[in-house]
Amino acid sequence: MNHRAPSVPVESCAAYDLFGPETPISPVVISVPHAGRDYDESLLAQARVRPDMLWRLEDRWADLLAHRLIERGHRVLVARAPRAMIDLNRHEREVDPGMVMGLPRDVALHSSAKLRGGLGLIPRRLPGAHELWLRPLAWAEVQRRIEAVHRPYHAALARMMRAARDSHGHAILIDLHSMPPLPPPAAGQDPPGLVLGDRFGRSASARLMTLAADVAALHGVVAAQNHPYAGGHMIERHGRPDEDLYAMQLEFDRSLYLDAALEQPGEGLDRMQGVVAAIVDALGQELPRSGYALAAE
C-alpha cells in the first residue's frame, strides 16, 4: 500500500509538511501532530528501548486519515518529527526536571497529570518501559528541539488559522489523533469509535461538537464527547472562540483503520477517511455559534 501523501507539500521542514493552497478553501484546517515518523540515528542511539517501543508513542498512521482532504485541497499540517523526540501537544515548559541536565534556575516549568504519568514534552516512560532514554537530556538539547520543531509547528498552525478566519470569517481546527480501542461504557453498549474533545466547551462549542457527533453516527461510528480525552495543548492554545478561532480534537479508534495488530493500514482506512472528510465538510458549512449570523449583519 502507498503511504505517501497524495500531493507534494507546499512547505516542508524538519517540523512539518504543509499541504493546501495559501488561500484556504474552507474555514476548517487540519493538524496531525502525533504521526511523525522521522527517527534519526542520534535519537535512536539515545534510547534505552527498541525502536518499536518508541513507535508506541505514535498515533500510528493517523496522517493517512487526512489524505482525502489533502487530495481535495484542504489545508493540512502533518508533523514530521516523532512524538518520541518532542510532543507537539504539550506546552513547551511541560518538562520533567528529572530528565534534564543543566536546567537554569530561572526557568519555570509546568506540571500536569500527563507529565507525571511520563508523557510530558519529552516522553519519559510507557507501560513496559520505566525509562525510555539512557540518560537525561542537556537543557540545550531540549531548547534545540523546541526551536527546531515545536515553535515552527505552532507558528505554522497559527498562520493557517488566521488565514482561514480572514477568508471565511472564522476558523475551525481539527486536531487529528488516534487511540487504543476503548472498553464499552456499559454492558450491551458499543464502545466509542471516536472521542471528540473541546476542553469541555472552552475551545469550540456545543453546536460544533453535536454536529461532528451526528455526522459520525450517520456513518456508523459512535462518538463520545470529552471523555476520556478532552483535548490537550494544541486545541487549548489555538482554540479561542472569542476571537472566532475554534478547535476540536478527534481521537479515532485505531482498530477502525489499522490491521488486527494495530501496526499497518487496514481495510477500514478508506471508510474512516470518508468519516473525517464528512465531518470536515459539515463543519465547513456550519456557523460555529447561533449568534454568528446576526453579528455579521
N, C-alpha and C positions, 0 to 999 in steps of 0.2 A: 504494500500500500504506500502511495506517495504521501509523505508527511509534510512536504513543503507548502508554504503559503501559496495561494493561487495567483498572486501577483507580486511584483517587486516592491519592496518598501520605498516610500518617498523619502524616508530619512532613516538612517541606521547608524548606531554607535554601540559602544560596549554595553550600554544600559538597556537599549530597546531597539525594536523595529517599529516604525510608524507607517501605517497604511492609510490610504484615502486622500482625496483632494484637499487642498488648503481651504477651499470654501466648502463647509460641511453640507451634505445633502439632507441632514436630519438633525434635530436637536439632541439626539442620542449619540454619545460617544462611548466606546468600549475599551476597557482596560483588562489585561490579563497579566497580573503581577507575579504569579507563582508557578509559571510553566517554563521558566528559563532552564536551558539545558547546556549552556556553555561552561563546562567544567574544565578549567585549565589545569595543567600539571602541578603548578605550585599549590593550588587549593587541595588537590587530591593528596599531595605529599604531606600536607599538614594534618590529614585526617587520621584518627585512631581506628576508624572503621572502614569496611569495604565500601566501594562506590555505591553499591546497591542500597546500603543503609542511608546514604545521603540522598539518593533518589526518592526515598520515602517522604522527604520533606516537600517534594513537588506536588502541585496539583497536576497529576500525570496527564499530559497531552490535552490540558484544558484549552490551549490555544486553538486546537482543531475545532472546538465548538464555535469559534468566530469566523471560520473560513468562508462560510456562505455570505457573511456580512462583508468580508473583505472583497469577495467577488462582485458584490453589488455596489461597492464604492463607499462604504461607511468608513468613518474614522476609527481605526483600531490601533491601540498601543499594546505591544506584546513585549514582555521582559525577555532579555537575552541572558542576563546573569542569573544563576541558580539561587534559589532561596537559601541553600547552604552557605553561600557567600555572604548574602545580606538579604534581609526580609523587608521588602518594599511596603508591606502592610503594617509596619511598626514605626513609631516615632524614632527619629534619628538619635534621640538620647535614651531610648529604651534598651539600655545596655547593662548586662550583668557585670558588676565591677570585678567579680572573681575571674572573669575571662580576660581581663585587660592588664597589661603591664605598662607602667609609666603614665597612669591616669593623672592628669593635672588636678590639683586640689580645688580649683575654682570651677570645675565642670560639674554642673548639676544634672544628675541622671534621673530618669523617670522609672518608677517601678510599676508593675502590673501583674495580674494573675498569670497572663501568658508568659511574662518574663520569669516569674517564679517557677513556672512549670517547665522552663528550659527553652522556650520559644520566643526569645527576645529578638532584637535587631540582628544579632549574630546567633543563630540557633546553637544551643549548647548540648542538649540531650533529647533522646527519644526513648520510648519503651523498648527495652532490649539493648540500649546503648546509654550507659550512665554518663559517658563523656564522649563527644564526637571528635574532639581535637586533641592532639598530642600535648599541646602547651598553650598557655594564654597568648593572646594577640598583643602586639605592641599597639599602643594608642594611635600611633602614626598610621598604622595599617587600617585600623577602624576608620580613621578620618579619611584615608585614601579611598576606601570603599564608599563612604558616604558621598564624597565629592565626585567620584567617577560614575557612580551608579544611582544612588538614592536620590540625590538632588536633581540630576538631569531627568530622571523619570518623572518625578513630581512636577518639575518645571514644564515638561512637555505636556503633561496631563492638564495642568492649569491653563496653558495656552489653548489646548483643544477645547476646554470648557468655555473659555472666554469667546473663542471664535464661534462656537455653536450658539451661545447666547446672543452675540452680536448679529448673527444671521437669522435666528429664529425667535428671539425674544426671551428664551430660557434655554437651559442646557440640562440634560439628564445623563449622569454617569451610570453605566452598567459595569460593575466590577465583577468579572467572571472568575469563579473558583470551583473546586470540586472537593467532595468529602467522602469518607468511607461510608458504606451503607449504614443507615440508622435502624434501630430496632423499631418495631411497631409501637405506636403510642399506647395502644390497649389491645386486648385480645380481640381478634376478628377484624382489626383495622389495618389498612395498608400503611407501611411506613412512608414518610415523605420522601419523594424523589428529588425535591428541590426545597431549599430553605432561602427565603427572601429576607434580607436584613436592611433596616434603615435606621439603626440605632434607636429603635422604639420611637420613630417619628421625627427624630432630630435632623436627619439628613434627606428625607423625602417627604412623603405624605401618605395618608391612608388611601387617598384616591389612586395614586400610582401603584401602591402595594396591592390593592384589591384587584386592579386591572391586570397586573402581572400574574397574580394567582389564578384569576379567572381564565386567562389565556392558557396557562399551563394545564389547568383542569380540562379545557376543551381538547387538549392534545393527550389526555390520559395520564398526566403527571400530577401527583398530589403535592401541593406546596404548603409548607409551614411558614410562619412569619416570626422572625426574630428569636426563634428557639429551635435548636441550641446555638445558633450563630446569628448574632445581631449586627455583625459587620465590625470592621476594625479601623485602623488609622486611615486607610485610603478614603473611605466614604465620610469619615468624621472630618477629615481635612478638606475635602473637595465638595462636600455637600453643605451648601449654605442657602437654604430655601429663601431666607430674607433677601438674598441677592439674586434670586431666580436661578440658582445653581442647585440641582437636586442630585442625589447619589443613592444608589441601591446596590447591595451585594447579592449576587446569585451564586449559591452553592449547589452544584449538581452531584447527585449520587454517581460515583464513578462506575458502578456496575451498569448504569444505563447507557454508557458509551464506550466502555472498555471491555476487554475479553474477560473470561472467568477468573484469570489470575490477576486482574486489575493492573496489567502491565502494558498491553498494546491496544490500539484502537479495535473496537469490536463491531458487531453487526448493528448495534443500536446507534452508532455515531451519526448516521445520516438523519435519523429521526430526531435526535437531540439538537443537531444543527438547525433543524426545522423549528423546534420549540424556541430556541434562542432567537431565531430570525422573526418568528411570530410575535414574541414579546417585544422585541425592539420595534417592529412595525407598529404595534398597538401603542406603545409609549410615545413613539414619534408623532402620533396623530392626536395625542391627548393633551389637554391643558392641565398642568400639574395641580392647580388648585381651583376651586369653584369660583373664586372671585377674580381670576386672572383676566377673563374676557372683559368684564366690566371695567377693570383697572386700565385696560389697554384702549378703551374707547374715548 
